[in-house]
Amino acid sequence: MNATLTGILIYIVAQLLIGFFVSKKIRNEEDYLLAGRSLGYGLAIFSIFATWFGAESCIGTAGAAYESGLAGVTADPFGYAVCLIVMALVLAVPLWKMKLTTIADLFRIRFSVRTERLTAIIMIPTSLLWAAAQIRALGMILSASSELTAFTAITLAAAVVIAYTVMGGLLADAITDVVQGVALIAGLLILAPMVMTPDTVMTIPDLLAARDPATLNHSWWLWLEEWSIPICGSLVAQELISRVIACKSPQVAKRATLLAAGMYLAVGMIPLMLGLAGFYLMPGLKEPEHILPMIAQKYLPAWMYVLFAGAIVSAILSTVDSALLSCSALFSHNILLSLKPGAGEKQKLLCRQLK
């Protein structure tokens, strides 16, 4: 077993232990799905940031910047940061005051139970497919770091993430998000100064001047689409709304989301800059999304590369556990239990965990 795989496995076991200990605090539906509406600034900020800052924010953004310059990074980090700012300034307080459990509850209040169920049915596949893609990415990392087949590694990755999400619900997610967020930021901060030397930084304006005139030649319809998807599409995401309404007060919901937006933008600039620098350091890659792992492998000592691998795993875990919990909430709360409104708290909790 190599050092990278050992480090990843130790990290994953730590996540399972957190889920196990947090599970002892779960008493009812609100505890499980909304952490008892008790999230303070620390948990809320890191949970919102880590949930949104997935593997695509690292690997995808660096690859897009490598391939297309700034024209390739409209959505991430800029579009998603704007989404969080709009959520904080416009929607966070009203949503919190409505005491919702899921976004589908809003459609029941405004329209009807039938509309609530339809909303849940439409939203579940998006979270489920998002989670599946992240689990596959984690499985491929485990497979590349060991002798496991891709199928075995993906199965193991799915089992681990499902296990600690089932045990601890949103509170376990929020606590592990802090660990994962710190690991992710540390990994990127370790890598950045190794790559962004003065000579490398000086080449970036020249690279932008060489590529952007062509890549920025989009119609305004295309620009509208590229900004609308991350902003409008993500404002109704259950993964984000669940954390907003899980805060202990409307003020915490608003300020934590705003601070998470700032953190997202600041940290999101690191893979963007690394991707731009990678075009100078490693030109001609056939797979642009390989640029960040290749830079890390080239410039980091072995023990630091283990930390960086843990950072990428963190990005994946923080996203997939949130997506799975969102699927569970929408299916159990808005579909199954709406068919049995008299269910007790134990039945509700069991239903969510089984889902």
SERO-4910 file (N, C-alpha, C, O; in steps of 0.05 Angstrom, whole numbers):
BEGIN
 pado doro    nc1    nc2    nc3   cac1   cac2   cac3    cc1    cc2    cc3    oc1    oc2    oc3
  Met    A     17    -24      0      0      0      0     18     25      0     35     28     18
  Asn    A     14     43    -20     31     67    -21     22     88     -2      0     87     10
  Ala    A     39    109      1     33    130     20      8    146     14     -7    153     32
  Thr    A      4    151    -12    -20    166    -20    -46    151    -12    -64    164     -1
  Leu    A    -47    126    -18    -71    110    -11    -74    108     19    -97    111     29
  Thr    A    -52    104     34    -54    103     63    -65    129     74    -83    129     91
  Gly    A    -55    151     64    -65    177     74    -94    181     68   -109    191     85
  Ile    A   -103    173     44   -131    176     36   -149    159     54   -170    168     63
  Leu    A   -140    134     59   -156    116     76   -158    126    105   -180    124    117
  Ile    A   -136    136    116   -137    147    143   -157    170    144   -173    173    163
  Tyr    A   -156    187    124   -174    210    122   -203    201    121   -220    213    135
  Ile    A   -209    180    105   -236    171    102   -246    158    128   -270    162    135
  Val    A   -229    143    142   -237    131    168   -244    153    188   -263    150    203
  Ala    A   -230    175    187   -236    197    205   -264    208    200   -278    215    219
  Gln    A   -272    209    174   -299    219    168   -320    200    179   -341    209    189
  Leu    A   -315    174    177   -334    154    188   -337    157    218   -359    154    229
  Leu    A   -315    162    232   -316    165    261   -332    189    269   -347    189    288
  Ile    A   -329    211    254   -345    235    259   -375    229    256   -391    236    273
  Gly    A   -382    215    234   -410    208    230   -421    190    252   -444    194    261
  Phe    A   -404    172    263   -413    154    284   -419    170    310   -440    166    322
  Phe    A   -401    188    318   -405    203    342   -428    223    340   -443    227    359
  Val    A   -431    235    317   -452    254    313   -479    240    314   -499    252    322
  Ser    A   -480    215    305   -506    201    304   -519    198    331   -544    195    332
  Lys    A   -504    200    352   -515    197    379   -532    222    387   -547    220    406
  Lys    A   -529    244    372   -544    268    378   -570    270    361   -585    289    365
  Ile    A   -574    252    343   -598    253    326   -622    241    340   -622    218    348
  Arg    A   -643    258    343   -667    249    357   -692    250    339   -711    235    343
  Asn    A   -692    268    320   -717    271    303   -710    281    275   -686    283    268
  Glu    A   -731    286    260   -727    294    232   -711    320    229   -694    322    212
  Glu    A   -717    339    246   -704    365    245   -674    362    251   -658    375    238
  Asp    A   -667    345    270   -639    340    277   -625    328    253   -602    336    246
  Tyr    A   -638    309    240   -625    294    218   -622    311    193   -600    311    181
  Leu    A   -643    324    184   -643    339    159   -632    367    162   -621    378    142
  Leu    A   -635    380    185   -628    408    188   -610    413    212   -607    436    221
  Ala    A   -597    392    222   -578    395    245   -591    410    268   -578    425    283
  Gly    A   -618    406    272   -632    419    294   -634    449    291   -639    463    310
  Arg    A   -630    459    266   -630    488    261   -611    502    280   -618    522    293
  Ser    A   -587    491    283   -568    501    303   -541    510    292   -523    515    308
  Leu    A   -538    511    266   -511    518    255   -504    547    261   -518    566    256
  Gly    A   -480    550    273   -469    576    278   -452    585    254   -452    572    233
  Tyr    A   -437    607    258   -422    618    235   -401    598    224   -399    595    200
  Gly    A   -385    586    242   -364    569    233   -374    546    216   -364    541    194
  Leu    A   -393    530    227   -403    507    213   -418    516    187   -414    503    166
  Ala    A   -433    537    189   -449    546    165   -431    555    143   -435    547    120
  Ile    A   -411    571    149   -393    582    128   -378    559    114   -378    558     89
  Phe    A   -366    542    130   -350    521    117   -368    500    103   -360    489     83
  Ser    A   -392    496    114   -410    476    101   -419    486     74   -420    471     54
  Ile    A   -427    512     73   -436    523     47   -412    524     27   -416    516      4
  Phe    A   -389    533     37   -366    533     19   -358    506      9   -355    502    -15
  Ala    A   -355    486     27   -345    460     19   -365    445      2   -357    430    -16
  Thr    A   -391    449      7   -411    436    -10   -410    446    -39   -412    430    -57
  Trp    A   -406    471    -42   -405    483    -69   -378    478    -83   -377    476   -107
  Phe    A   -357    477    -67   -330    475    -78   -323    446    -83   -308    434    -67
  Gly    A   -333    434   -104   -329    406   -110   -304    401   -127   -288    419   -131
  Ala    A   -301    376   -136   -278    369   -152   -276    386   -177   -255    393   -187
  Glu    A   -300    392   -189   -300    408   -213   -289    436   -209   -279    448   -227
  Ser    A   -292    446   -184   -282    473   -178   -251    473   -178   -239    494   -183
  Cys    A   -239    450   -172   -210    448   -173   -200    438   -200   -187    453   -215
  Ile    A   -207    413   -207   -197    401   -231   -209    414   -256   -195    421   -275
  Gly    A   -236    419   -255   -250    430   -278   -242    459   -284   -237    466   -307
  Thr    A   -240    475   -263   -233    504   -267   -204    506   -277   -199    522   -296
  Ala    A   -186    491   -265   -158    492   -275   -156    483   -304   -142    496   -320
  Gly    A   -171    462   -311   -171    453   -339   -182    473   -358   -172    477   -380
  Ala    A   -205    486   -350   -217    506   -367   -199    530   -371   -198    541   -393
  Ala    A   -186    539   -349   -168    561   -352   -144    554   -369   -134    571   -385
  Tyr    A   -134    530   -367   -112    520   -384   -120    521   -413   -104    529   -430
  Glu    A   -144    512   -419   -153    509   -447   -162    535   -460   -156    541   -483
  Ser    A   -177    552   -444   -190    575   -456   -183    601   -443   -195    622   -450
  Gly    A   -166    602   -423   -161    627   -409   -184    635   -392   -200    618   -383
  Leu    A   -187    661   -386   -209    670   -370   -237    665   -382   -256    663   -367
  Ala    A   -238    662   -408   -264    657   -421   -275    630   -413   -300    626   -416
  Gly    A   -259    612   -404   -269    586   -396   -278    583   -368   -287    562   -360
  Val    A   -275    605   -352   -281    602   -324   -303    622   -315   -301    634   -293
  Thr    A   -323    626   -331   -345    644   -325   -361    633   -301   -365    648   -281
  Ala    A   -369    608   -302   -386    597   -281   -371    593   -255   -381    600   -234
  Asp    A   -347    583   -257   -332    575   -233   -305    589   -234   -289    583   -252
  Pro    A   -299    607   -215   -314    612   -190   -334    636   -191   -349    639   -172
  Phe    A   -334    651   -213   -349    677   -212   -379    673   -210   -392    685   -193
  Gly    A   -390    656   -228   -420    653   -228   -430    642   -202   -450    652   -192
  Tyr    A   -417    622   -191   -427    610   -166   -423    628   -142   -439    628   -124
  Ala    A   -402    645   -143   -398    664   -122   -421    685   -122   -431    693   -101
  Val    A   -429    694   -146   -451    712   -149   -477    699   -139   -493    713   -126
  Cys    A   -481    674   -145   -504    659   -135   -506    660   -104   -527    666    -93
  Leu    A   -483    656    -91   -483    656    -62   -489    684    -51   -502    688    -30
  Ile    A   -478    705    -65   -483    732    -57   -513    739    -59   -525    751    -41
  Val    A   -526    731    -81   -554    736    -85   -570    721    -64   -589    732    -52
  Met    A   -563    696    -58   -576    681    -37   -575    696    -10   -594    698      4
  Ala    A   -551    706     -4   -547    719     22   -563    745     24   -576    750     44
  Leu    A   -562    761      3   -574    788      4   -604    788     -1   -618    806      8
  Val    A   -615    768    -15   -643    769    -24   -660    747    -11   -682    752     -2
  Leu    A   -650    722    -11   -667    699     -4   -662    687     23   -680    674     34
  Ala    A   -639    690     35   -632    675     59   -651    681     82   -662    662     94
  Val    A   -656    706     88   -673    713    110   -702    704    106   -714    691    124
  Pro    A   -715    710     83   -742    701     78   -745    670     79   -765    660     91
  Leu    A   -726    656     68   -728    626     68   -725    616     97   -740    597    104
  Trp    A   -707    628    112   -704    619    140   -729    623    156   -738    606    172
  Lys    A   -742    646    153   -766    653    168   -790    636    161   -808    634    177
  Met    A   -790    623    138   -812    606    130   -811    579    144   -830    563    142
  Lys    A   -788    572    157   -785    547    171   -789    523    153   -803    504    160
  Leu    A   -778    524    130   -780    502    111   -762    479    120   -744    482    135
  Thr    A   -768    455    109   -749    432    112   -735    428     86   -711    421     86
  Thr    A   -748    430     63   -736    428     37   -747    450     19   -767    463     26
  Ile    A   -735    454     -4   -745    474    -23   -773    466    -33   -788    484    -41
  Ala    A   -778    440    -35   -805    431    -45   -827    440    -26   -850    443    -35
  Asp    A   -821    444      0   -841    454     19   -852    481     10   -876    487     13
  Leu    A   -835    497     -2   -844    524    -11   -866    521    -32   -885    537    -33
  Phe    A   -863    501    -50   -883    497    -71   -909    486    -60   -931    491    -71
  Arg    A   -908    471    -38   -932    462    -25   -947    485    -12   -971    488    -14
  Ile    A   -932    503      1   -944    526     14   -956    545     -7   -978    556     -3
  Arg    A   -942    549    -28   -950    569    -48   -971    557    -67   -989    572    -76
  Phe    A   -969    531    -73   -988    520    -93  -1004    496    -81  -1026    500    -72
  Ser    A   -992    472    -82  -1007    449    -72   -989    426    -66   -965    427    -73
  Val    A   -999    405    -54   -984    381    -48   -975    367    -73   -952    357    -75
  Arg    A   -992    367    -94   -984    355   -119   -960    369   -132   -942    357   -143
  Thr    A   -960    396   -130   -937    411   -140   -912    406   -124   -890    404   -135
  Glu    A   -915    402    -98   -893    395    -80   -880    369    -90   -855    368    -92
  Arg    A   -896    349    -94   -886    323   -102   -873    324   -130   -852    312   -135
  Leu    A   -885    339   -148   -873    342   -175   -846    356   -173   -827    348   -187
  Thr    A   -844    376   -156   -819    390   -153   -797    371   -143   -775    371   -153
  Ala    A   -804    355   -123   -785    336   -112   -776    316   -133   -753    309   -136
  Ile    A   -795    306   -149   -789    286   -170   -770    298   -191   -753    284   -201
  Ile    A   -774    323   -197   -757    337   -217   -729    341   -206   -709    338   -221
  Met    A   -727    348   -180   -701    356   -169   -684    332   -160   -659    334   -160
  Ile    A   -696    310   -153   -680    287   -143   -660    277   -163   -637    272   -155
  Pro    A   -666    273   -189   -646    263   -207   -622    281   -210   -600    270   -214
  Thr    A   -625    307   -208   -602    325   -211   -582    320   -188   -558    318   -193
  Ser    A   -592    318   -164   -574    313   -141   -562    285   -142   -538    281   -136
  Leu    A   -578    266   -151   -569    238   -152   -547    234   -173   -527    221   -168
  Leu    A   -551    247   -196   -530    244   -217   -505    260   -210   -483    251   -216
  Trp    A   -509    282   -196   -486    298   -186   -470    281   -167   -445    280   -168
  Ala    A   -484    267   -148   -470    250   -128   -456    227   -142   -434    220   -135
  Ala    A   -469    215   -162   -458    192   -176   -432    200   -190   -412    185   -189
  Ala    A   -432    223   -202   -407    233   -216   -385    237   -196   -362    230   -202
  Gln    A   -391    248   -173   -370    253   -153   -360    227   -141   -336    224   -137
  Ile    A   -378    208   -136   -369    182   -126   -351    168   -146   -331    155   -139
  Arg    A   -358    170   -172   -341    158   -192   -313    170   -192   -293    156   -195
  Ala    A   -312    197   -189   -287    210   -188   -270    201   -164   -246    196   -167
  Leu    A   -283    198   -141   -269    188   -118   -259    159   -122   -236    152   -115
  Gly    A   -276    143   -134   -268    115   -141   -244    114   -159   -226     97   -156
  Met    A   -243    132   -179   -221    132   -197   -195    141   -183   -173    131   -190
  Ile    A   -197    159   -164   -173    167   -149   -163    143   -132   -139    138   -132
  Leu    A   -181    129   -119   -173    105   -103   -161     84   -121   -142     71   -114
  Ser    A   -173     80   -145   -163     60   -164   -135     67   -174   -118     50   -176
  Ala    A   -131     93   -180   -105    102   -190    -83    100   -168    -59     98   -174
  Ser    A    -92    101   -143    -72    101   -120    -68     74   -109    -53     71    -90
  Ser    A    -80     53   -120    -78     26   -109    -81      6   -131    -81     12   -155
  Glu    A    -83    -20   -123    -87    -41   -143   -116    -49   -146   -122    -69   -158
  Leu    A   -134    -33   -134   -162    -39   -136   -172    -33   -164   -162    -15   -178
  Thr    A   -191    -50   -173   -204    -44   -199   -222    -20   -196   -229    -12   -173
  Ala    A   -229     -7   -218   -246     16   -217   -273     10   -204   -283     26   -188
  Phe    A   -284    -13   -211   -310    -21   -200   -309    -24   -170   -326    -14   -156
  Thr    A   -288    -38   -160   -285    -42   -131   -281    -15   -117   -293    -10    -96
  Ala    A   -264      2   -128   -259     28   -116   -284     45   -115   -288     58    -94
  Ile    A   -299     46   -136   -324     62   -137   -344     51   -116   -357     67   -103
  Thr    A   -346     24   -114   -364     12    -95   -356     19    -66   -373     26    -50
  Leu    A   -330     18    -61   -319     25    -34   -325     55    -28   -333     61     -6
  Ala    A   -320     72    -48   -325    101    -44   -354    106    -38   -360    122    -20
  Ala    A   -372     93    -52   -401     97    -47   -408     88    -19   -423    101     -6
  Ala    A   -398     65    -11   -405     54     15   -396     72     38   -410     76     57
  Val    A   -372     83     35   -361    101     56   -378    126     58   -386    134     80
  Val    A   -383    139     36   -398    164     37   -427    160     47   -437    176     63
  Ile    A   -440    139     38   -467    133     47   -467    127     77   -485    135     91
  Ala    A   -447    113     86   -446    105    114   -446    129    133   -462    130    151
  Tyr    A   -428    148    129   -427    170    148   -449    190    144   -456    205    163
  Thr    A   -460    192    120   -483    209    116   -508    197    129   -523    212    142
  Val    A   -512    171    127   -535    158    140   -533    161    170   -554    166    183
  Met    A   -510    158    181   -507    159    210   -513    186    222   -528    188    241
  Gly    A   -502    207    211   -503    233    224   -519    255    211   -523    276    223
  Gly    A   -530    251    187   -546    271    174   -531    297    168   -507    296    164
  Leu    A   -546    319    169   -534    345    161   -513    354    181   -493    367    173
  Leu    A   -516    348    207   -496    356    227   -470    342    221   -449    355    223
  Ala    A   -470    317    215   -445    303    208   -434    315    182   -409    318    180
  Asp    A   -451    321    163   -441    334    139   -427    360    145   -406    366    134
  Ala    A   -440    376    162   -429    403    168   -402    401    182   -384    416    176
  Ile    A   -400    382    201   -375    379    216   -353    369    198   -331    379    198
  Thr    A   -359    349    181   -339    338    163   -333    359    141   -311    359    131
  Asp    A   -352    377    135   -346    398    116   -324    417    126   -308    427    111
  Val    A   -324    422    153   -303    438    164   -276    425    160   -257    438    151
  Val    A   -274    399    167   -249    384    163   -241    384    133   -218    389    126
  Gln    A   -261    379    116   -255    377     87   -248    404     76   -231    406     59
  Gly    A   -261    425     85   -255    452     76   -227    461     83   -213    472     67
  Val    A   -219    455    108   -192    462    117   -172    447    101   -151    458     93
  Ala    A   -177    421     97   -158    404     82   -155    414     53   -133    415     42
  Leu    A   -178    422     41   -178    432     14   -162    458     11   -145    460     -7
  Ile    A   -168    477     29   -154    502     28   -124    499     33   -108    511     19
  Ala    A   -117    481     52    -89    477     58    -75    465     34    -52    472     28
  Gly    A    -88    445     21    -75    433     -2    -70    453    -24    -48    452    -36
  Leu    A    -89    470    -30    -85    490    -51    -64    511    -44    -49    520    -60
  Leu    A    -64    519    -18    -45    539     -9    -17    528     -9      3    543    -13
  Ile    A    -14    502     -4     13    490     -6     23    489    -34     46    495    -40
  Leu    A      5    482    -53     13    480    -81     18    507    -94     37    509   -110
  Ala    A      2    527    -88      3    552   -102     31    565   -102     41    572   -123
  Pro    A     44    569    -79     70    582    -79     92    566    -92    112    576   -101
  Met    A     88    539    -93    108    522   -107    107    527   -137    128    525   -151
  Val    A     84    534   -148     81    538   -176     83    567   -184     95    574   -204
  Met    A     70    585   -169     67    613   -177     92    629   -168     91    646   -151
  Thr    A    115    622   -181    139    637   -176    137    664   -191    120    667   -209
  Pro    A    155    683   -185    154    709   -199    156    706   -229    142    720   -244
  Asp    A    173    688   -239    176    684   -268    150    674   -280    142    682   -302
  Thr    A    136    655   -266    111    644   -276     89    665   -277     75    668   -296
  Val    A     87    681   -255     67    701   -253     70    722   -275     50    732   -286
  Met    A     95    729   -282    100    749   -303     90    740   -330     85    757   -347
  Thr    A     88    714   -335     79    705   -361     49    705   -365     39    704   -388
  Ile    A     34    707   -343      5    704   -345     -8    726   -362    -25    720   -379
  Pro    A     -1    752   -358    -13    773   -375     -8    768   -405    -26    773   -422
  Asp    A     16    759   -412     22    753   -440      5    730   -451     -5    731   -473
  Leu    A      0    710   -434    -16    687   -443    -45    696   -447    -58    687   -466
  Leu    A    -55    713   -429    -83    723   -432    -85    739   -458   -105    737   -472
  Ala    A    -66    756   -463    -67    773   -487    -66    756   -512    -78    763   -532
  Ala    A    -53    733   -511    -50    716   -534    -75    700   -540    -81    694   -563
  Arg    A    -91    693   -519   -113    675   -523   -140    688   -521   -159    680   -536
  Asp    A   -144    708   -504   -171    718   -499   -185    731   -522   -209    729   -524
  Pro    A   -171    745   -540   -187    758   -562   -204    738   -577   -226    745   -585
  Ala    A   -194    714   -582   -210    695   -596   -231    681   -578   -254    678   -586
  Thr    A   -223    674   -554   -241    659   -537   -263    676   -525   -283    666   -516
  Leu    A   -259    702   -525   -279    720   -514   -300    729   -535   -318    743   -529
  Asn    A   -296    719   -559   -314    727   -581   -339    711   -581   -345    695   -600
  His    A   -356    714   -560   -381    700   -557   -404    719   -562   -401    744   -558
  Ser    A   -427    709   -570   -451    725   -572   -461    731   -543   -455    717   -524
  Trp    A   -477    752   -541   -487    759   -515   -507    738   -505   -511    735   -481
  Trp    A   -520    723   -523   -537    700   -515   -521    679   -500   -529    668   -480
  Leu    A   -497    673   -511   -480    653   -499   -470    662   -471   -469    646   -452
  Trp    A   -463    688   -470   -454    698   -444   -477    697   -424   -473    691   -400
  Leu    A   -501    704   -433   -525    703   -415   -529    674   -405   -535    670   -381
  Glu    A   -526    655   -422   -530    627   -414   -509    619   -394   -515    606   -374
  Glu    A   -484    626   -399   -462    618   -382   -464    630   -354   -454    617   -335
  Trp    A   -476    653   -351   -480    665   -325   -506    656   -312   -507    653   -288
  Ser    A   -526    651   -328   -552    644   -317   -553    616   -304   -565    613   -283
  Ile    A   -539    597   -316   -539    570   -306   -529    568   -277   -543    558   -260
  Pro    A   -505    579   -271   -495    577   -243   -510    594   -224   -513    587   -200
  Ile    A   -521    617   -233   -534    635   -215   -563    626   -210   -570    620   -187
  Cys    A   -579    626   -231   -608    620   -228   -612    590   -221   -629    584   -205
  Gly    A   -597    573   -234   -600    545   -229   -593    536   -201   -606    519   -190
  Ser    A   -572    548   -190   -563    540   -164   -578    553   -141   -576    543   -118
  Leu    A   -592    575   -146   -607    588   -124   -629    570   -113   -636    573    -89
  Val    A   -639    550   -128   -660    533   -118   -649    505   -111   -665    487   -107
  Ala    A   -623    502   -109   -611    476   -102   -616    470    -73   -612    486    -55
  Gln    A   -626    446    -68   -632    437    -41   -607    436    -24   -608    442      0
  Glu    A   -584    430    -36   -558    429    -21   -552    456     -8   -542    457     14
  Leu    A   -557    477    -22   -552    504    -12   -574    513      8   -568    522     30
  Ile    A   -599    509      0   -621    519     17   -622    504     43   -629    517     64
  Ser    A   -615    478     44   -616    464     69   -596    476     89   -602    476    113
  Arg    A   -574    486     81   -555    498     99   -563    525    108   -558    533    131
  Val    A   -576    540     90   -586    566     98   -607    564    119   -606    579    139
  Ile    A   -626    546    116   -648    544    135   -640    528    160   -655    526    179
  Ala    A   -616    516    160   -606    501    183   -591    520    202   -583    511    224
  Cys    A   -587    545    195   -573    564    212   -590    571    236   -614    568    236
  Lys    A   -577    579    258   -591    584    283   -607    610    283   -625    613    300
  Ser    A   -602    628    264   -618    653    263   -617    663    234   -600    655    219
  Pro    A   -636    681    227   -635    693    200   -610    709    195   -600    710    172
  Gln    A   -599    722    216   -575    738    213   -551    720    206   -534    727    190
  Val    A   -550    697    220   -528    678    214   -531    667    186   -511    665    172
  Ala    A   -555    661    178   -560    651    151   -550    671    130   -536    663    110
  Lys    A   -556    696    133   -548    717    114   -518    721    114   -505    721     93
  Arg    A   -507    726    137   -478    733    139   -460    709    132   -440    712    119
  Ala    A   -468    685    141   -452    661    135   -451    656    105   -430    649     94
  Thr    A   -474    659     92   -474    655     63   -458    675     48   -444    669     29
  Leu    A   -459    700     58   -443    722     45   -413    716     49   -397    720     30
  Leu    A   -405    708     73   -377    702     78   -368    678     63   -345    676     54
  Ala    A   -385    658     60   -379    634     44   -374    642     15   -357    630      2
  Ala    A   -390    661      5   -386    671    -23   -358    683    -26   -344    678    -46
  Gly    A   -350    699     -6   -323    711     -8   -301    690     -7   -282    691    -21
  Met    A   -305    670     11   -286    648     13   -285    632    -13   -263    625    -23
  Tyr    A   -308    627    -25   -309    612    -50   -294    626    -72   -279    614    -87
  Leu    A   -298    652    -74   -285    668    -95   -255    668    -91   -240    665   -110
  Ala    A   -247    673    -66   -218    675    -60   -204    648    -65   -183    648    -79
  Val    A   -215    627    -54   -202    600    -58   -205    591    -87   -187    578    -97
  Gly    A   -227    598   -100   -231    590   -127   -212    603   -147   -208    592   -169
  Met    A   -200    625   -139   -180    638   -157   -154    622   -158   -138    625   -177
  Ile    A   -149    604   -138   -124    589   -138   -122    569   -161   -103    570   -176
  Pro    A   -142    551   -164   -140    533   -187   -142    548   -214   -130    539   -234
  Leu    A   -156    571   -215   -157    587   -239   -129    596   -247   -120    593   -269
  Met    A   -114    607   -227    -87    617   -232    -68    594   -239    -50    597   -255
  Leu    A    -72    571   -225    -55    548   -231    -59    538   -259    -40    529   -272
  Gly    A    -84    539   -268    -90    531   -296    -77    549   -316    -67    540   -336
  Leu    A    -78    576   -311    -65    595   -329    -35    591   -329    -22    592   -350
  Ala    A    -24    586   -305      5    582   -304     13    555   -317     34    553   -329
  Gly    A     -5    536   -315      1    509   -327      4    511   -357     19    495   -369
  Phe    A    -10    530   -370     -7    533   -399     22    541   -407     32    534   -428
  Tyr    A     35    555   -389     63    563   -393     82    540   -385    102    535   -398
  Leu    A     75    527   -362     93    506   -351     92    480   -366    112    466   -370
  Met    A     68    472   -375     64    446   -388     46    449   -413     24    440   -413
  Pro    A     56    462   -433     39    467   -457     34    441   -472     50    422   -471
  Gly    A     12    441   -487      6    419   -505     -7    394   -493     -6    373   -506
  Leu    A    -19    396   -470    -33    373   -458    -58    366   -475    -73    384   -482
  Lys    A    -62    340   -480    -86    332   -494   -110    332   -476   -133    336   -486
  Glu    A   -106    328   -450   -128    328   -431   -124    352   -412   -109    349   -392
  Pro    A   -137    375   -417   -132    398   -400   -138    394   -370   -125    406   -353
  Glu    A   -158    376   -364   -165    372   -336   -144    357   -321   -146    355   -296
  His    A   -124    347   -334   -102    333   -320    -81    353   -310    -63    346   -295
  Ile    A    -84    379   -316    -63    398   -310    -58    401   -280    -35    402   -271
  Leu    A    -79    403   -264    -75    407   -235    -61    383   -222    -42    387   -208
  Pro    A    -71    358   -226    -56    335   -214    -27    333   -224    -10    326   -209
  Met    A    -23    339   -250      4    337   -261     23    358   -249     46    353   -243
  Ile    A     12    383   -245     28    403   -232     35    395   -203     58    398   -195
  Ala    A     15    384   -189     19    376   -162     40    354   -160     58    354   -143
  Gln    A     39    335   -178     57    312   -178     86    322   -185    105    311   -174
  Lys    A     88    342   -202    115    352   -210    127    370   -189    151    368   -184
  Tyr    A    112    387   -176    123    408   -159    123    402   -129    137    415   -114
  Leu    A    107    382   -120    104    377    -92    122    353    -84    123    333    -99
  Pro    A    134    354    -60    147    330    -49    126    308    -44    102    314    -44
  Ala    A    135    284    -41    116    261    -38     96    265    -15     73    260    -19
  Trp    A    106    274      8     88    277     31     68    299     27     45    298     36
  Met    A     76    320     12     57    342      6     37    333    -15     14    342    -14
  Tyr    A     46    316    -33     27    306    -53      5    289    -39    -18    289    -49
  Val    A     11    275    -18     -9    261     -2    -30    280      9    -54    275      8
  Leu    A    -20    303     19    -39    324     29    -56    335      7    -80    339     11
  Phe    A    -44    339    -16    -59    349    -39    -81    329    -48   -103    336    -54
  Ala    A    -73    303    -49    -93    282    -56   -116    282    -36   -139    279    -43
  Gly    A   -109    286    -10   -130    289     10   -148    312      5   -172    311     11
  Ala    A   -136    334     -5   -152    358    -11   -172    353    -33   -195    362    -31
  Ile    A   -164    339    -54   -182    332    -75   -204    313    -66   -227    316    -73
  Val    A   -196    294    -49   -217    276    -37   -236    292    -21   -260    286    -20
  Ser    A   -226    312     -6   -243    329     10   -264    343     -7   -288    345      0
  Ala    A   -255    354    -30   -273    368    -48   -296    349    -57   -319    357    -60
  Ile    A   -289    324    -63   -309    305    -72   -328    297    -50   -352    298    -54
  Leu    A   -317    290    -26   -334    281     -4   -353    303      5   -377    297     10
  Ser    A   -344    328      6   -361    349     16   -384    354     -3   -405    364      6
  Thr    A   -381    348    -28   -402    352    -48   -422    328    -48   -446    332    -48
  Val    A   -411    304    -48   -428    281    -51   -445    275    -27   -468    267    -30
  Asp    A   -435    280     -3   -452    275     21   -476    294     21   -498    287     29
  Ser    A   -471    319     13   -493    338     12   -514    330     -9   -538    333     -4
  Ala    A   -505    321    -32   -523    313    -53   -540    289    -45   -564    288    -50
  Leu    A   -528    269    -32   -542    246    -22   -563    253     -1   -586    243     -2
  Leu    A   -556    271     17   -575    279     38   -598    294     26   -620    292     35
  Ser    A   -592    310      5   -614    325     -8   -633    306    -22   -658    310    -20
  Cys    A   -623    286    -35   -641    265    -47   -658    253    -26   -682    249    -30
  Ser    A   -646    245     -4   -661    233     18   -683    251     28   -706    242     33
  Ala    A   -676    276     33   -696    295     43   -720    299     24   -743    298     33
  Leu    A   -714    303     -1   -735    308    -21   -753    283    -24   -777    285    -25
  Phe    A   -741    259    -25   -756    235    -30   -773    227     -5   -797    222     -7
  Ser    A   -760    227     18   -774    218     42   -793    239     53   -816    233     59
  His    A   -785    264     54   -801    285     66   -824    294     48   -847    298     57
  Asn    A   -818    297     22   -838    309      4   -853    289    -12   -873    296    -25
  Ile    A   -845    264    -13   -860    244    -28   -871    222    -10   -895    219     -7
  Leu    A   -853    207      3   -862    184     20   -879    193     43   -902    184     47
  Leu    A   -868    211     60   -882    219     84   -906    237     79   -924    239     96
  Ser    A   -907    249     56   -931    265     49   -955    246     44   -978    254     46
  Leu    A   -949    221     38   -970    201     35   -979    189     62  -1000    176     64
  Lys    A   -963    194     83   -970    184    110   -965    207    130   -945    206    144
  Pro    A   -982    227    131   -977    250    147   -976    245    177   -966    262    192
  Gly    A   -987    223    186   -988    217    215   -964    202    226   -965    193    248
  Ala    A   -943    199    210   -920    184    219   -906    197    242   -904    221    244
  Gly    A   -896    180    261   -882    191    284   -853    197    277   -844    192    255
  Glu    A   -839    210    297   -811    218    292   -793    195    286   -775    197    269
  Lys    A   -796    172    300   -779    149    295   -783    138    267   -764    130    254
  Gln    A   -808    138    258   -814    128    231   -802    147    210   -791    138    190
  Lys    A   -804    173    215   -793    193    197   -762    190    195   -751    190    173
  Leu    A   -749    187    218   -720    185    219   -711    159    205   -692    160    189
  Leu    A   -725    137    210   -718    112    197   -721    113    167   -705    103    152
  Cys    A   -743    127    159   -748    130    130   -726    145    116   -717    137     95
  Arg    A   -716    166    129   -694    182    117   -668    166    115   -654    166     95
  Gln    A   -662    151    137   -637    136    137   -638    114    116   -618    109    103
  Leu    A   -661    100    114   -663     79     94   -661     90     66   -648     78     48
  Lys    A   -673    113     61   -671    126     35   -641    133     28   -636    144      7
***
